[in-house]
Amino acid sequence: WVLESLLSGRRTVLVAPWKKGTFPLYAEPSETSRVVAKLQAGVLGNVRSCDGGSWCSIYGGGFDGYMQQSDLWGVYPNEKVD
């Protein structure tokens, strides 16, 4: 069981915990966009939105940008998050 008051509606993700290395975080939802950070595998982030298959907007301690949805654990493939 989990005490209901300890639950949050905030969505979180882990950056590719099944891989090693770093993953680019882009300024816009495009691989041709400027890379604003490189996040290590296992970094925890908060989900702002996902477009339903390709990109998610995530943020956390010192980072804010877009990452490919396939590199995130915590959102389903093709899931749209508003």
Number of C-alpha atoms within 10 A of each C-alpha: 3 6 6 7 6 6 8 7 5 8 14 17 20 18 23 22 16 11 12 10 11 15 18 18 25 22 18 16 18 15 14 9 12 13 16 15 17 13 18 17 18 18 15 21 21 16 20 17 16 21 15 16 15 18 22 25 23 22 18 13 9 6 14 18 19 28 25 20 24 16 21 25 17 16 21 13 13 14 15 15 15 9
